[in-house]
Amino acid sequence: MAIFLTADSKVIVQGMTGSEGMKHTRRMLASGTNIVGGVNPRKAGETVAVEGTNVPVFGSVSEAMDKTGADVTVLFVPPPFTKDAMIEAIDAQIGLAVVITEGVPVHDSTEAWAYNVAKGQRTRIIGPNCPGLISPGKSNAGIIPANITGPGKIGLVSKSGTLTYQMMYELRDIGFSSAVGIGGDPVIGTTHIDALAAFEADPETAAIVMIGEIGGDAEERAAAFIKDNVTKPVVGYVAGFTAPEGKTMGHAGAIVSGSAGTAQAKKEALEAAGVRVGKTPSETAALMRDLLS
């Protein structure tokens, strides 16, 4: 099993013909993702040869869906145009939109998310500023390296791209049902809680790793959700124990103000909910091994 992304997913790429879009389209195809088209209004009607596959380019998301049956779109669109690309995907009512772009203005993300809510949230948004998601051995939508792990019984949800990769590598011998990088911006679509609920409902996910970071209260809210709703074992890691107060660290949302959003506060909230929290990614992986043994 997998969450959000399966072997049957038909994927299109908005911004496929750009340098980043093309590079990662090649990687996704090489890892077995069923990419059925790209979207670029200026190149509609063209066909692009990628990894031995002739991928058609469509003028819009809705046209791509009509012609291919696509149900997932991955966005490699420059920040000034990401909001419009998200709204186009929402208007087309595609099931999943994975927004990889970093540097999207928070106001734009807020506007796009509000638009999605007003339209009934028919589109699940992951990101922006995220590595995407992978269901190893089935499909890969985004920039997560596909060769660092295989299919297995761990579910992973993470704010951080690089920590996603590290945790997948640390536990590569056990493998993952799905790994979801939700992104670290202040406004994102899919949250820790959304992924935790999906992993709880997935019969082939035996245990969950949750990676958070300083800033905001997402991890505290996730802890409350785990306490009330999650029966599967969860281990956690919170990045940013050494971050100086008041300084933004990496992700736009990773800023500590007073006691709010500190790594220690998040660790305490998670532990109060029964989550074992590691001090390092490697220690967190060891905790998962202990649970599964």
N, C-alpha and C positions, 0 to 999 in steps of 0.2 A: 504494500500500500504506500501511498504518498499523499501529502496534503497540497492543495492548490494546483500542483503541476504533475501530470502523469505521462505515461508513455503515449497516450492518445492525444495529448495536447498538440494543437496546430498553431504554430507560432509565426507571427509577422514581426518585422523590425521597422519601427519608425526611425528614419535617419540611417537606414542601412547603407546607403551609397556614400556617406561621409567616411572619413578615415577611421574613426573609432567604431562606428557602426559596422563597417566592412571587416575590420580586424576581429571583432568579437562575433560577428556572424560566422566567420570562418571557424572560430573556436567552438561555437555552439554546434554547428553542423558536424564538426569532427568528433564531438562528444555524443552524437546521436540524436540531437534535437531535431524534431520535424519542423523545419523552417519552410513555410509555404509561400512567403512573399515578403517584399519590402514596401515601404511607403515613402514616396517623394513626389509631390505634385509636378515638379519640374522635369522628372524623368519617367513619368507614367507611360506605360506601354513598352518600356525597354525590358530586356532580360539580362541579368548579370550572372556570369559564370563564377560560382563560388564552390571550392572544394569538389569540383566535378559535378556540381548540381547547377542547373539553369534556374535561377530564382527570378520570378517575374516581379516587376516593380509596378505598384498601383498608385493612383492619384490620391486615394483617401483610405482611411481605415475601413469605412463602410463598404467601399468597393472591394477591398481585399477580403473582407469577411464574406461578401456575396459570392465572390469567385472561388474562394478556397475553403470556406468553412472555418476560418481561423477563430480561435477562442482565447488566444493570448497575444498581447503585443508587448514588445520590449522597446523602450524609448532611449535612443542615443541622439538626443536633440539638444542643441546649444541652449544654455540657460535662458536667454531672452525669448526663446520660442517654445519653451517646455510647457508653459501653462496652456497655450493654444493647442499643442499636441495632446495634452492630457484631456482637454475639453473635447477634442475631436474623438478621442477614444471613448470617452463617457457618452457622447452623443450617439456613437455607434453601438453602445451597449455591449461592448466586448467584455467577456467574463473576468479577465485579469489583465491589468496594465502594470508592467514592471518598469519603474522610472529610475534609470541608472544615473542620470545627470546630477553632477555636483554643482553647487553654486546657484541653485534656483532661488530667487528672492522669496523670503518667507511669506510675503504678501501674496505672491503668485500661487504658492502652494496652498495657502489658506483659501484663496478664491476658488481654486480648482476643487479642493476638497468640499467646500460649501456647495459648489455646483453639483458635485457628485451626490451629496446628501439630498439636495433639492430634487434630483432626478431619481431618487429611490435607491441609491447605492447598488445599482445593478452591476457596476464594475468594481471589482476588488483592486485597490491600488496598493502596490508595494513600493516604498520609497517616498520621495526622491532621495538622492545621495545614498544609494545602497548598492550592494554587489549583486542583488537579485536572489534567485533561489534555485536549488538543484534537488532533484530526486534521483540519486545516483543509479545509473543503469537504465534510467527511464527518459529523463529530459533535463535540460539545463537552460534556464532563461536568465541571462545576465553575464557577469564576468567572473564567476566563481570557477577556479580551475577544476576541471572534471577528473583529473587523474590522481588526486591526492587521497581519495577514499572510494569505497565501493558501497553497495547497498547493505543495509543492516537494520538494526532495531532501535537506534537512537534518533530522537528528534532534536534539532538545534534551532534556536531562535536567538538572533544577535543584533545588537545595534552597530557593531563594528565589523567592517569587511575583513581586515587583516586578522582579527581574532577569530572570525568565522573560519578562515582558512587554517589557522593554527590548530583550533580545536578539532576540525575534521582530520587533520594530519595526526594529531596526538592519539585519536581514537580510530584510526583508519583500519585497524585489524578487526574491530567490531562492526563498523559501518553505520550508515545513516539511512533512515526512511526518507527524510527530507531535511534540508538545511535552508533556513530562511534568513536573509540579511535584511532587516527592516529599515535600516538607515538611522542616522543620528541627528537629523535636523529637528528643530522644535516642532514642526508640523509634518507628520507623516500619515500615510494611509493605514496600512495594517500595523497593529501594535503587538507588543509582547502577549497581551491577553488574547488577541485573535488567534495567534499561532498556538498558544498554550491550549486553548479550547479545541482547536483542530487536532493537535497531537493527542489530547485526552480522548477524542472520539475515534482516533485511528487505531484499529485493532492490532496492527503490526508495529506500532511504536511502543516499546516497553519502558523507556525512560527518556527524560528530557534534560537537555542542557540549555540554560538561559544565560546569555551574556548581556550585561548592561554596562552603563558608564555613568559618570557623575552628571549632574544637571537634571532639573525637572523632578517629577515624582512618578515617572512611568514604572520604575521598578517597585516602588512602594505599592502602587495600585496593582501591579502584577502579583505581588506577595499576598495581598488580600484576596485576589482571585484564586490563587493556588490554594490558600487555606480553606476556602469554601467550596471549590469546584474540581480540584485536580487530585485524583487518587494515585496517579503514577508517580514514581520517585523523580524528584527534580534536584539537580545540582546547579549551582550558579557561580558566576564570577562577575565582579564589578570593577571595571577599569577606572583608574584615576585616584588611587589612594594617596599618591604623592603630589597631586595637582594643587598649586597655590590658590588660595581663596580669591574669588573675583576675577580670575583669568580664564578666558575661553581656551579650551584645550582641544585642538583638532576639529571635532564636529561642532557645528554651530550651536547645538543644544547643550554642549558639555561645559557648562559654567556653574560654579558654585557661588551661592550668595548666603552668607551666614551659615547656619546649620542645615539649610534646605539643600537637598541635592547632593550631599556628601556621600562618598563611598561608604563610610562607616555607617551612616544612617540607613543606607540601602541594604548593606550587609545585615544589620540588626533586624530590619523588617523582614527580610527573606528568611533568616534563621528562625524568627518567631513563627513563621508559617511552615516550618519544618524542612526548609531547603538547606542543604549543606553547601556552604560557600567556601570556595578555595581562595587562597591569598594570591595565587598565580594561575595562569592558564594550565600549566602542567599539574599543579596540585588539584585543580578542578577536574582534570581528566582522570587523575588517580582516584578521586572520590567516586566518579562514575564507574570506574572499574570495580571498586569495592562494592558498590550497590549491585552491579550486575553479576558479581561472583557469589 
